[in-house]
């Protein structure tokens, strides 16, 4: 619990990255099972487009989170070095 209080500024990026990792893990284990069902070709196409949009969104979120985490850590280190104003 203390770690959460000390690292509250990292939680949005870390949570987004964890969500993307869970999404990709679930997709790796069960995502191809969707293609085995007997459906109409139009339903298959819509499903594939939806999966493609989710894939693009997850890559964008992962890129944002990976880019944001070092920035937040650098800001914290820089803020620790600044003298306190009185």
C-alpha atoms as an extended CHARMM CRD file, in Angstrom:
* protein
*
        86  EXT
         1         1  UNK       CA              0.0000000000        0.0000000000        0.0000000000  PROA      1               0.0000000000
         2         2  UNK       CA              2.9050000000        2.3340000000        0.6990000000  PROA      2               0.0000000000
         3         3  UNK       CA              4.2250000000        1.8080000000       -2.8280000000  PROA      3               0.0000000000
         4         4  UNK       CA              0.8810000000        2.9660000000       -4.2520000000  PROA      4               0.0000000000
         5         5  UNK       CA              1.0080000000        6.1320000000       -2.1810000000  PROA      5               0.0000000000
         6         6  UNK       CA              4.5970000000        6.8710000000       -3.2260000000  PROA      6               0.0000000000
         7         7  UNK       CA              4.0830000000        6.1290000000       -6.9380000000  PROA      7               0.0000000000
         8         8  UNK       CA              0.6280000000        7.5050000000       -7.5810000000  PROA      8               0.0000000000
         9         9  UNK       CA              1.8500000000        9.4700000000      -10.6090000000  PROA      9               0.0000000000
        10        10  UNK       CA              3.0100000000        6.2680000000      -12.3560000000  PROA      10              0.0000000000
        11        11  UNK       CA             -0.3000000000        4.4120000000      -12.0090000000  PROA      11              0.0000000000
        12        12  UNK       CA             -2.0450000000        5.6100000000      -15.2120000000  PROA      12              0.0000000000
        13        13  UNK       CA              0.8470000000        4.6060000000      -17.4690000000  PROA      13              0.0000000000
        14        14  UNK       CA              1.5930000000        1.3820000000      -15.6220000000  PROA      14              0.0000000000
        15        15  UNK       CA             -2.0930000000        0.4320000000      -15.5900000000  PROA      15              0.0000000000
        16        16  UNK       CA             -2.4380000000        1.0880000000      -19.3120000000  PROA      16              0.0000000000
        17        17  UNK       CA              0.6380000000       -0.9940000000      -20.0510000000  PROA      17              0.0000000000
        18        18  UNK       CA             -0.6340000000       -3.8290000000      -17.8430000000  PROA      18              0.0000000000
        19        19  UNK       CA             -3.9940000000       -3.7060000000      -19.6200000000  PROA      19              0.0000000000
        20        20  UNK       CA             -2.3180000000       -3.9700000000      -23.0160000000  PROA      20              0.0000000000
        21        21  UNK       CA             -0.2210000000       -6.9190000000      -21.8250000000  PROA      21              0.0000000000
        22        22  UNK       CA             -3.3310000000       -8.7010000000      -20.5560000000  PROA      22              0.0000000000
        23        23  UNK       CA             -5.1170000000       -7.9800000000      -23.8530000000  PROA      23              0.0000000000
        24        24  UNK       CA             -2.2430000000       -9.4130000000      -25.9030000000  PROA      24              0.0000000000
        25        25  UNK       CA             -1.9350000000      -12.4670000000      -23.6240000000  PROA      25              0.0000000000
        26        26  UNK       CA             -5.6540000000      -13.1900000000      -23.9000000000  PROA      26              0.0000000000
        27        27  UNK       CA             -5.4490000000      -12.7120000000      -27.6590000000  PROA      27              0.0000000000
        28        28  UNK       CA             -2.5220000000      -15.0770000000      -27.9660000000  PROA      28              0.0000000000
        29        29  UNK       CA             -4.2960000000      -17.8520000000      -26.0730000000  PROA      29              0.0000000000
        30        30  UNK       CA             -7.8610000000      -17.4810000000      -27.2990000000  PROA      30              0.0000000000
        31        31  UNK       CA             -7.9630000000      -14.9960000000      -30.1370000000  PROA      31              0.0000000000
        32        32  UNK       CA             -7.5880000000      -17.4660000000      -32.9820000000  PROA      32              0.0000000000
        33        33  UNK       CA            -10.4460000000      -19.5780000000      -31.6480000000  PROA      33              0.0000000000
        34        34  UNK       CA            -12.8040000000      -16.8740000000      -32.9420000000  PROA      34              0.0000000000
        35        35  UNK       CA            -11.8950000000      -17.7690000000      -36.5150000000  PROA      35              0.0000000000
        36        36  UNK       CA            -12.9810000000      -21.4250000000      -36.1260000000  PROA      36              0.0000000000
        37        37  UNK       CA            -16.7240000000      -20.7380000000      -35.8500000000  PROA      37              0.0000000000
        38        38  UNK       CA            -19.1170000000      -21.1540000000      -38.7600000000  PROA      38              0.0000000000
        39        39  UNK       CA            -20.4990000000      -17.7060000000      -39.5620000000  PROA      39              0.0000000000
        40        40  UNK       CA            -21.3770000000      -15.7330000000      -42.6310000000  PROA      40              0.0000000000
        41        41  UNK       CA            -18.5020000000      -14.1410000000      -44.5550000000  PROA      41              0.0000000000
        42        42  UNK       CA            -19.7580000000      -10.6590000000      -43.7050000000  PROA      42              0.0000000000
        43        43  UNK       CA            -19.7480000000      -11.4520000000      -39.9680000000  PROA      43              0.0000000000
        44        44  UNK       CA            -16.1990000000      -12.8070000000      -40.3190000000  PROA      44              0.0000000000
        45        45  UNK       CA            -15.0920000000       -9.6320000000      -42.0960000000  PROA      45              0.0000000000
        46        46  UNK       CA            -16.6600000000       -7.3650000000      -39.4740000000  PROA      46              0.0000000000
        47        47  UNK       CA            -15.0280000000       -9.4330000000      -36.7250000000  PROA      47              0.0000000000
        48        48  UNK       CA            -11.6360000000       -9.1810000000      -38.3950000000  PROA      48              0.0000000000
        49        49  UNK       CA            -11.9790000000       -5.4170000000      -38.8160000000  PROA      49              0.0000000000
        50        50  UNK       CA            -12.9680000000       -5.0810000000      -35.1570000000  PROA      50              0.0000000000
        51        51  UNK       CA             -9.9420000000       -7.1420000000      -34.0990000000  PROA      51              0.0000000000
        52        52  UNK       CA             -7.7310000000       -4.9930000000      -36.3180000000  PROA      52              0.0000000000
        53        53  UNK       CA             -9.0560000000       -1.7860000000      -34.7150000000  PROA      53              0.0000000000
        54        54  UNK       CA             -8.4650000000       -3.2210000000      -31.2370000000  PROA      54              0.0000000000
        55        55  UNK       CA             -4.9530000000       -4.2150000000      -32.2430000000  PROA      55              0.0000000000
        56        56  UNK       CA             -4.1530000000       -0.7050000000      -33.5190000000  PROA      56              0.0000000000
        57        57  UNK       CA             -5.6350000000        0.8710000000      -30.3840000000  PROA      57              0.0000000000
        58        58  UNK       CA             -3.6130000000       -1.4210000000      -28.1100000000  PROA      58              0.0000000000
        59        59  UNK       CA             -0.3840000000       -0.5810000000      -29.9550000000  PROA      59              0.0000000000
        60        60  UNK       CA             -1.1370000000        3.1390000000      -29.6130000000  PROA      60              0.0000000000
        61        61  UNK       CA             -1.8630000000        2.8110000000      -25.8850000000  PROA      61              0.0000000000
        62        62  UNK       CA              1.3010000000        0.7460000000      -25.3440000000  PROA      62              0.0000000000
        63        63  UNK       CA              3.3570000000        3.3280000000      -27.2360000000  PROA      63              0.0000000000
        64        64  UNK       CA              1.8920000000        6.1380000000      -25.1170000000  PROA      64              0.0000000000
        65        65  UNK       CA              2.5120000000        4.2550000000      -21.8530000000  PROA      65              0.0000000000
        66        66  UNK       CA              6.0880000000        3.2590000000      -22.7280000000  PROA      66              0.0000000000
        67        67  UNK       CA              6.8260000000        6.8350000000      -23.7670000000  PROA      67              0.0000000000
        68        68  UNK       CA              5.1860000000        8.3590000000      -20.6900000000  PROA      68              0.0000000000
        69        69  UNK       CA              6.7780000000        6.2030000000      -17.9430000000  PROA      69              0.0000000000
        70        70  UNK       CA             10.3820000000        7.4410000000      -18.4230000000  PROA      70              0.0000000000
        71        71  UNK       CA              9.1290000000       11.0090000000      -18.6950000000  PROA      71              0.0000000000
        72        72  UNK       CA              7.3410000000       10.7510000000      -15.3630000000  PROA      72              0.0000000000
        73        73  UNK       CA             10.3540000000        9.1180000000      -13.7140000000  PROA      73              0.0000000000
        74        74  UNK       CA             12.6720000000       11.8400000000      -15.0500000000  PROA      74              0.0000000000
        75        75  UNK       CA             10.3040000000       14.5310000000      -13.8160000000  PROA      75              0.0000000000
        76        76  UNK       CA             10.2750000000       12.9400000000      -10.3690000000  PROA      76              0.0000000000
        77        77  UNK       CA             14.0940000000       12.7760000000      -10.2430000000  PROA      77              0.0000000000
        78        78  UNK       CA             14.3270000000       16.3860000000      -11.3750000000  PROA      78              0.0000000000
        79        79  UNK       CA             11.7720000000       17.4750000000       -8.7580000000  PROA      79              0.0000000000
        80        80  UNK       CA             13.7420000000       15.6830000000       -6.0180000000  PROA      80              0.0000000000
        81        81  UNK       CA             16.8550000000       17.6620000000       -6.8760000000  PROA      81              0.0000000000
        82        82  UNK       CA             15.1950000000       21.0680000000       -6.7850000000  PROA      82              0.0000000000
        83        83  UNK       CA             15.6420000000       23.0460000000       -3.5880000000  PROA      83              0.0000000000
        84        84  UNK       CA             12.5400000000       23.7170000000       -1.5580000000  PROA      84              0.0000000000
        85        85  UNK       CA             11.1650000000       27.2580000000       -1.7260000000  PROA      85              0.0000000000
        86        86  UNK       CA             10.3970000000       28.9970000000        1.5340000000  PROA      86              0.0000000000
